Amino acid sequence: MAHTPTAASPLAPDWLSLPEDPNALAPSVWPRNAGRADDGQLLIAGVAASELAERFGTPVYVVDEDDVRSRALETREAFDRSFAAIGTTATVYYAGKAFLSTEIARWVTAAGLNIDVCSGGELAVALAAGVDPGRLGMHGNNKSLAEIDRCVSVGVGAIVLDSIAEIERVADAASRHGRVQPVRLRVNSGVHAHTHDFLATAHEDQKFGLSLETVDEAVALIRGHESLRFLGLHCHIGSQIFGSDGFAESAARILGAHARLLAGGEIPELNLGGGFGIAYTEADDPTPVAELAERIAAIVASECARLAIPVPVVAFEPGRMIVGPSTVTLYTIGTIKDVVVTVPGSGEPGPEQEPAQTAVRRYVSVDGGMSDNARPALYGADYSVRLANRVSQAGPALVRLAGKHCESGDILVYADYLPSDVAAGDLAAVPATGAYCWSLASNYNYLGRPPVVAVRGGEARVIVRGETEADLLSRDAGIGGES
């Protein structure tokens, strides 16, 4: 398709390339079953964007069900295969904090995954979905006594102990229920990883887990309780991680402690956490899961051989990797505003410095915002955007996709290119919104949280109902009462 030649905007970040076709859908960013119909509409699993907007309104989260199911299965099989090759097994937990509903819970457990939960509410969702409690792990740095009691009473497969105080709390609950509760101990390896970078330090200043220096004392306390069974150490090094270098350093440190603790009794497993990254833009290049599994298995095998210890069962907790790429959020475009921005001159100050220039940033505002995707406002996270209801032969124009909230930081996509004829009433689609978008959603400015719609084989159905104004008002105790 021919487009009007357009120069790259000086306001564009360095990683963003001027597209040859601003309608194109990068396979690395969009759900596996997304594409364009003959009329140019975005199709997700055979359902047109305009149909979804008409039936369910906008904003709406649209989940490619087969994408989630296939990624869950592929992840489990990749870790199964790689760890079988080194003489052990792997257990894969889906990190429910990324996005959890009863349907998601059923999809991932059908693919052979367990589930991690980190609150009483997430536990309730998993149980409501019919998940075997033995396939659940419970996280959290400040579990309430009620949450601990419920976990023990229903038979949660593992509780991750996050502090010395929790050892006594869980042991007491297990004793009262006449159970032996399996537990893991979360430790800080001193490795911090994010995308392709990692930093190893001696100490970590964070709210989660215990330092490696206190592991021996904590494990001795656990082993001193007949109501507890020590499964092993747990470590989580970060989020949106590309590559395996951080895991290599962390595994070496944790396995050193694991080997030392074997003198006091069996330790059947090691949990290396999750944090595997995905592509939010074409510039992102995450490591494929099969390659990650092979690399990490090789690291574990090498370290265990060096330490002359048996290879334990190794557990992982991916969430974003499984659900993140599956989902597209659809919005309706409203106000469009061109803002003239001064771009500073390049080069060192002096006669050779290029003069400042001006450029236009096009603000494209939609009917959602930070209430349905808080990540850009919270973390400066980058996303992509495309028109969903049509294609255009107009040249690309740099846009900033803004929300409708009364906040200047209410930005959904900081920079991407759309056809320059983008107009009010068009549908905008933001991909890779499956993880930490619905789960972080709020009612800021009294917007209802959008529905979640699953699409599969040309059919669409609601799996989480959207909120109405009546839902929001139903919690206001002042309505209908007397002041």
N, C-alpha and C positions, 0 to 999 in steps of 0.2 A: 504494500500500500504506500503510495507516495504522500509525502508530507511537505509542507512549506519549510524550507531550510531555516533554522533558527540557531542563533549562537547560544552557547551555554551561559547561564546567568552568573554574574560575579557573586551573587548571593548564595549560590549553591555550595554545599560542603564539598570538600575535596573527594570524598568517596562516591558522590553521586554523579553518574555519567549522563550526558545528554542522550536520551533514547532516540533510536532511529524511528521507533514506533511507540508513541505514548499509550497505545491501547494494548500492547503486548503483555502477556501474563508470564512472568518468570516461573518456571516449574519448581524451582527451589523454594519459592515463597508461598505459592498457592496450594490449596488442597489438591490431592492427586486426581480427583474427579471434577476439577474445575476447567472450564474452557469457554470459548465463544460460540454462540449459535450462529446460524447463517445470517441472521439479521443484526449481529454484533452484540447481542445481549450476553451478559455473563450467565453461564450455566453452572450450577453446582449440583453434581450427581443427577443431572438431567432436569433440574428445576430452574426456571428462569428467574433472574433477580426481580424483575417487575412483578411476577406472580407472587413471589415471597413478600415483597413490599405491600402489595395490595391485600394479601390475605392476613398478614401478621403485623402490618405497620412497620415503621422505622423509628428508632434504631431496632435492629434485630440481629442476634447472633445466629449464624447459620453453620451447623456442624455437619461435615461430611462423615457420616457414620462409618462407612467402610474404610475411610482413611484412619480413623481412630482404631478400629478393630485390627486393621492390617499392621499398623505401627506397633500396637501392643504385642501382637503375635510375633512380628519380626524381631522385636527387642528381646522377648523371652527366648526365641530360638537362637538368636545370635549369642547371648550369654550362655545358654545351655551348651551350644556347640563348642564355644571357645573354652569353657571350663571343663567340659568332658575331656577335651584334648590334654588337659594337664592333670587329669585324674581326680577331679572333684565335681561338685555340682554348684549351680548358682541359683539363688532365689531372687526374683525380681518383684519388688513392691511398686505399685503405682502410687506416686505422691499425690494424694487427694487434694492437697492445698492448691494445686494448679487449677483444677476445676473438678468439682464432685457433685454429682446428682445420682439418683438411684439408677438411671439408665446407664450413665458412664460407668458406675460401679459394676453393673452386670456385664457390660461390654468387655471391660478389662479382665474381670475374673473368668469370663468365658474363654479368654485368650490364654489363661493359665497364670495370670499375675495375682499376687497378693495386693493388699492396699495399706498404705500408711495413712493414718488420721492423726490430727494434732489438737482436737478439741472434743468436748462432749457432743457438740452439734455434728461434726463430721462423723463421729462414731455412730450417732443416731441415723445418719443418712445411709451409711454402709449396712447397718443392721436392718434398716427398713428395706434395703435392696435385696435382703436375703443372703448376704455374704456370711459365710462361716466365720464366726469370731476368731477361730484359730488361724485364719488367714489374714488377720489384721495386726498391724503394729501401731503402737500409740506413742507419739512424740509430744514434746512441749516442755518449755523451761519452767512452767509454773502450773502444773496440773493441780486442779482443786482436789480436795479429799473426796468429793462426790464423784468426780471423773475417775479417779483412781479406783474407788470402790466399784463403780459400774464396770470398768475394764476387767477387774478381777472377777467380779460376779458372773459376767457373761462368758468369760474364758478367752479374752484377747490373747493371741498367740505370743506377743512380746510387748513389753513395756520398756521404752528407752528411758533409763534413769539419767536425769540431767544434773543432779546435785547430790551431795551427801545426804541432805535432809530427805530426799525422795526415797532413799534406800529404806529408811525406817518407815516411811509412810506406806510404801508398797508392801513391805514385809508385814506390817500390822494388818493391812487389809486382807492379805493372803491368809494370814493366820486365822482371822475372824471367819473367813469363808471356807476354811479347811482345805485350801489349795496350795499347790506349789507353783508359783508364778514365774514363768520364764522372763528374764530381763536382759537387756543390753546396757552397756555403760557408754554414754557419749563422751568422747574425749576430743580435745583440740590438738591437732597435729602441728599447729604453727604454720600451716600452708594455706595461703589465701589465693584463690584462683578466680579469674574472670576472663572470659573469652580466651584469647591465646596467651595471656600473660599470667604468671603466678609469682608469688613472693613467699619465701620460706623464712620464718623468724623463730625465735626461741619461745616467745610467749604470744598469746592472743588476748586482746582486750575486747571481749564480747560477752553477751549474756548466756550463750549456750555452752554446755558441757564443762568438763573438768580438764585441767592441764595434765600433761603426761606425767609431771612430777608427783601428782596425787593419785595416780591410777592404782598403784599397789595397795595403798591404804583403803581406797574405795572398794576394790575387788575383795580384799580380806573381809570387809564389813558385809558385803553381799554373801560371800561364802559362809559367813558366820550365822546366817539365818536359814533354818531348815525350810522356811516357807518360800525361799527364792532359789531359782536355778539360773546360774550365770551362763548366758549363751555366748557372749563375746563382746568385743569393743565395737563402737560405732563412731564414724567420723564423717563429717560433711564439710567440703572445702570451699564451696561457693556455688554460684549460679551462672548459667549461660556460658559454660566452659567449652572452649574449642581445644581439641587435642588432648593428649594424655600425660603431659609432663607433670602437671600438678598432682595427678593421681599417682604417678610413679614416686614422687617425693613423699607424699602422704602415706602411701602404702608401706614404704620402707620404714618410716618412723613408727607407724602403728604396729607393723609386724614385729618390730624390735620389742615393743612392750608385750605383744601377744606371746612371743617366744619366752620371755622372762616369766610371764604369769602361768605358763604351762606347768611349771614346777609345783604349783599349788593345786592342780586339778585340771580336768578336761575343759577345753574351750572349743566347742564344736563349730563356731562360725566367726566370720569377720564381716562387718557391714561397712562398705566404702561410700555409702550415700549416693547422691545423684548430682544434679546440676548440669547435665549435658545440654549443650546449646543447640539452637535452631536458627534458621535464616529468617530475619525480619525484612531484609532488603537484599537486592542482588549482590551487594558488596560482601555480605556475610558468607562465610565458607565453613560451615560446621563439619566435623568429622563424622562420616557415616557410622551407624551403630555397629555394624559388623566389624569395621576396622577398630573402633574403640574397644569392643569386647576382646578382640584378639590381642591388642596391645596391653590392656590391663591384665588379662590372663597371663601373658608372658612375664609381666612385671611381678605378679604374685608368685608365679612358679619360680622365677629367678631368686627372689628374696627368701622364699621358704627353703630353697636348696642351699642358699648361702648360710642360713641360720640352722640348717639341718633339723627342720621341723616338718610335720605333716602339713599338707595343704588343706586348709579348712574349707568348709562351705562358705562361699562368698555371696553376700547379699548386696543389692543395689536398689536405688529409689528414684528412678526417672519419672518425671511428671510432664514437664514442658515438652520434652522430646516426643511424647506420645500424643498429647492433645493439642499442643500449640499450633502446629501447621494445619490442623483439620478445619479451622473455623475462620469464617469471614464475617465481619460486621458490616451491615448495610445501613446507609444513612441517606436521607434526602437533603439535597443542597438547597440552601436558602440564599442568604446575602453573600454577594461577591464584591470585594473591595480591593482596589489597587492602591498600594501605599508606596510612595517614593522614598527610597532609602539611600542615604549617602554611604558610599563605599570608600574607605580610606585608601590613599595611594599606596602602592607597593614599593618596596625597597627601603634603604636607609635614608633618613632625613638628609637633604642636600640637593644640589642641582640635578642629580640623576634620578631623584625620586619621581615616580609617576604621580600625576595629580589625582586628587580625589575625583570620583565620578558618582553619578546617581544611577540607580537601578530600581526596577519595580518589583515589589513582592506582592503577589496576588493572594489575598486572604479569602479562602473559600470556607464559609461557615455552614455547619450541618446541624441537624436536630438532636444530636447527642453531645458527647464530650467527656470530660474527666469523670463524670459519674458512671460511665460504662467502660472507660479505659483510663485508669489513673496512672498507668506506667510512664507515659511521657512526662506528666507533671511531677511524679515522684522521683523518677530516675533519669529523666532526659532520654528515655528510650526512643529509638527511631523505628518508624513503620513506613510502609508503602501505601499508595492509593491508586485506584484506577476507576474510570467510569464504568458503571455496571449495566446501565440501560441501553447503551449504544457504543459504537465506535465513531471516530471522526478522522477526517483527513487534514484537520487543522494542525498547524505546527505545535510543538510542545511549549508550554509555558510553566515556569517555576511557580508552584503553589505552596501555601501553608494551610493545611486543613485544620480549622479551628472549631471548637465546640460552641455551645450556646450559653455556657455558664457565665456568671458575673465574676470572672477571674481572668486577668490578662495572661496567666499561665495555662489557660484551658486550651491546650494544643493537642491534637491527635496525631498529626503528621507534620514534623517540622519542615521537611523539604522533599518534594518529589515533583515530577513533571506530569501534567495533564494536558490534553488538547486545549488550545487557547480559546476555543469556543465553549468551554464549560459554562453551564448556565443554571440558573435557579430552576429547580424541579428535576434536574438530573439526579440519578442515584450514584452515590460514591461507595466503593467497596474497599475496606481495609482488611488485608489478609493477616494470617498468623496471630489471630486474637483468641485462640483457644485457651491459653494459659494466663492466669492472673488478671484477666479482664472481668469476666463475670464474678469471679471470687473476690475481687477487690471493689466491686461496684457499690455505689452508694445512692442515697436519695438527695444529694446536694441540690439546692434550689428547688426541692420538692419534685424532682423528676423521678418517675417510676423506673425501676430497673427493667431493662428490656427482656422480652421472651427469648428463650433458647429453642431453636427449631432444628431438628435432625432431618437430614435429607438422605435418601437412599433409593436408587432405582427409579428416579422420577417422581417419588412420593415425598411429601413433607409432613412432619407432625411435631407438635409442641412437646418438648421434654421438660422444660421449666416454664411455667406460666409467667408472663410479664405482669408487672404491677400497674394498677390503675390508680387514678386519684382517689377512688373510693377505698382502695386498700390503704393508701397513705393516711387518709382521714380517719380510718377505722381505729387507729391507735391513739388518736388525739382525745384524751379523756375530757377535754373541755367542751366537746361538741354535744349539744343537747342538754348540757348541764347548766346550773345557775352559778354565776360568779359570786 
